[in-house]
Amino acid sequence: MGNYFFETEGPIDRVDGKQKVTGQALYAGEYPLEKLCYGVLVGSSIARGNITAIATKEAENAAGVLAVITHLNRPAIPGYTGEGDSGPAGMKLMSSPAIYFAGQPVALVIADTFERAQHAASLVKVAYKTTESSTDLSTQLSKAAAPRRGKSEYSRGEKNAYKKAAVWIEEDYVIPHEVHNPMELGSITAVWNGDQLTVYDKTQGVKASQRSYAQLFGVPQDNVRVVAPFVGGGFGMALRTWPYEVAAVMGARKVGQPLKLMLSRSQMFTLVGYRPHTIQQVGIGATRDGILTGISHDATAATASYEEFTEGVVRMTQFMYSCANVDTRYRLVPLDVSVPTWMRGPGEATGAFALESALDELAYKLDMDALDLRKKNYAYTDPESGLPYSSKFLMDCYDQGAEKIGWYKRNRQPRSMKNGEWLEGYGMSSGVFGAHRPAATARAVLAADGSLLVQSAASDIGPGTGTAMVKIAADVLGLPYDKVRFELGDSRLPPAPTQGGSGTNSGVGAAVHDVCTAVKEKLILAMNEGKAGFSKQPQQEWLFEKGRIGNGAESISFSDLLKNMGQSAIDLTRDSKSGEERQKYAFYSFSVHFTRLWVHARTGVVRIKQIVTVADAGKIVSEKTARSQMVGGAIGGIGMALMEEAVFDHRFGRMVNNNFADYHIPVNADVPDIDTIFINKPDPYINPMGAKGMGEIALIGYAASVTNAIYHATGKRIRELPVTPDKLL
Amino acid sequence: MINFDYLRTASVNATLDAIKREPRAAFIAGGTNLVDLMKRGVTSPPRLIDINNLPLKNIERTSSGISIGALATNSAVAINEMIRSDFPLLSQALHAGASPQLRNMATVGGNMLQRTRCTYFYDTTMPCNKRQAGSGCGALGGYNRMHAIFGASDKCIAVHPSDMCVALVALNATAVVRSNKGERRIPFGDFHRLPGDTPQTDNQLKAGELITAVEIPSNKFQQHSFYLKIRDRSSYAFALVSVAVALSIENNRISDARIAAGGVAHKPWRLLNVEKALTGQPASVETFQKAASIATQGAKGYGQNNFKLKLLPQAIIQALETASS
């Protein structure tokens, strides 16, 4: 590790907060361009079948309409190679009359105003030949099969060993179809200039989007610029290029004008992925004194008929606890639905609900404290790889969280704690996610005035990446925060990974650290050469503070030193990536969630009263934004536990609650005070800051802390989310 | 484009003339439901008559009770001192509805006329007899978790979504409506109707009529009123079941009782049998349980909403306990 821990300025405010709350931040659908036109997608009203006729004349003749594009007249998309309606970029937009899911784009209407485009879209008449659709995972389990790609089965030791244990349970756990639905709608503005393409895009990765558009539209990557300095939330929905974005880029080229396309809120429920409906079975057994002897975890998830999506639903079971006999199986059922994608936590959050519920059930069957059971089976080395952990302070998480919420002061018996008409319950659960360090490049320019510009093509979908990067740069160089600017969200900047899998702070942060350290070394070299003109020379260690370098007695500003060096700026770029430490250690972030809640005995209403959420995410770079990240995860977890469920009418294969009135997420009144605790001990191996990722662990496991608390409160075990009041009557 | 005319009127008479000239026109006040319906393509009136300038916002004491202008906003009524002191049930019900932003826009008359929130009604590609007569009822055999357990028909099982109306029906309010033919008073319990074979008609309002006020007679329920709303989240959600309770208790004996339920029928549902079972009885848990046990007489579940048969009596007991304490 470098000398990162030189922190001068205390907590940092969000560097772009003011721009965001005053409306100055421009999002993908807000660029005021000349001759801008508007695209609206028409969605299929059936879930499966074929288009037999599509009447577009009326729409084409409507006022202001520039083009109506369907599978009959769609311009060629060079990147759509290979047979069939699915390719490397997912479903090929309007490539045949075949319908694979309700809401599938069947026409793109382009007009000079949004309203005219929307109206013309309503005039497109589509006739279908409907085939019986199947959208219900629970009735299609017999069709479950191993994914075509990736490993579907894992085992160590004996399979189904739990059944031989002295004490064991075996239960099914179900999570429904859940949607990301960030506040900002899926939005894109595409501008062609000859064969140069600029895309203002809602994306979690400008470089990945750039590659994708270049490939799809057959132009060199350098011809494509993707711009996304602000993203209004993502939760995973903007991790890939979706057909709506392809439609916008294609449409803009077709009409020769800049084109904007924003999905409607209801389209957000079907066109940009979701967390799939997943049915899991967990068997878990232990000796009478609580030593785990077997865990079996079987998961079956929905996917699309036209594209396979897999995620790590059973991963956590493979490595979370010390247990000699573990086997997992993961299978998919293709349905007539759109393709899922990673949603915060992703599969691990799904799996953690099952595993962490099962542990709670086992603990009660053992008559043992649920936290003690976890501690008893604590993994001191990674049970999957056998490697030592790079760092693991999960035990501290358990202890500090338990202390804060008063875990051991509760009466452990179910339905034993009452508060008037309310039954009180305590629940806890754990979360874990791989701590990654994706490769990244950063550029730093120390200007003549002593200010620093740092650049990397990272994204910030909300965690405060820009803020954390300013913090790292300022800390490395001893600069005031307001002297540092970080630019992100533009594919012309040095490459950075897509923001996903909790890797940005680690990977991009390391690049920022490294390039700023290189700048610092240049300054130190100049100091050692006497460029400061100090009376005493040389100095062993220079103090970097408030934009100045000194030896305690004398100091010089960066600006004056640059002048003395005869340089107008120091401009450096550094690549940064992980090394062989990845082979030597197991890298994980950990979380523990505690929930205290009330359940109304008569009406089944649940009120969450207190949340304590604890993270071992290594060194915390920016405490304020890190806290927001944990709070957001817990709130997402409340939704997952108590509210969120996309409901289908399987007769029609259509979602029936695809709006924010019927698909519930928590409101402020559902959210209690949330205590966040960070162990805040640096990981010595992950990156120069010692910072592990946090985005996923904030959510992973949380829902189980709620259902476990509901069991404690009521004696009722709910294994199918969400826990709405009717399930507790 | 689906164009429409927009007309703003300044007096009740001018409004009544305007609706007579274009009977297909829709009145718009807060617009919190109508605008959504127009955006979703559920309704497309050729003309909107903006009635916000009409002098119908006053809340006034009358010799027999209180009169609330049809254009008084939900928030204005909810925080009005006379309403809070004399008709606390109404204030509570209003605060249980929607969100502060919506309550600031929504009016008393508009609240009464809001359409069902049945998802099949809003999705124009789905069957719905209320939206398109003869197209079928999507909710029957479909997603009916939020739907009616009382008074439904094989044509429609939708519920009326209002909280305010549940309190008003319990308080024996009267709707005052005007047309060119003069004024008419409709007891609140008769204002909304059951779906029967014509679910496209929500209420008894006739063509050319405008709601001008709601009147509530004075009562003795100030000490023992409670509006309980059970919903999927703490705010900004429609009721799974709601219960409006107003009791008059003398010497620990219930001398008068009013109970109505929301989220259970095509109209705010007065539970006269429960009221009867309470009247004259001691205000005790035993009484409440006994009375609640007959609340679902004649009720019927449609699958996903069967839980309401259990939830409603529980909610009634809870609301009675809270109101009586």
Interface residues (C-beta under 8 A of the other chain):
Chain A: S45 A62 A63 E115 R116 H119 S122 E421 H600 R602 T603 G604 V605 R607 L642 M643 V647 D649 R651 F652 R654 V656 N657 N659 A661 D662 H664 P666 V667 N668 A669 D670 T724 P725 D726 L729
Chain B: M1 I2 G41 R117 T119 Y120 Y122 D123 T125 M126 G138 G141 G142 Y143 R145 L228 I230 R231 D232 R233 S234 S235 Y236 A237 F238 L240 F307 K310 L311 Q314 A315 I317 Q318
